[in-house]
């Protein structure tokens, strides 16, 4: 019986740690994506307004 309760405790700790890591990483991922996406969109909008061809996007 102890093995099962230890397994449940370990699984619970793993799920909690995973949820905390995801909650902490999500805002960072959002901000990075928003910043670089907005930067690329500004370049595209400026190029089309000036009649230039679309700039090549850097894929990192």
Buried (B, 14 or more C-beta within 10 A) or exposed (E): EEEEEEEEEEEEEEEEEEEEEEEEEEEEEEEEEEEEEEEEEEBEEEEEEEEEEEEEEEEE
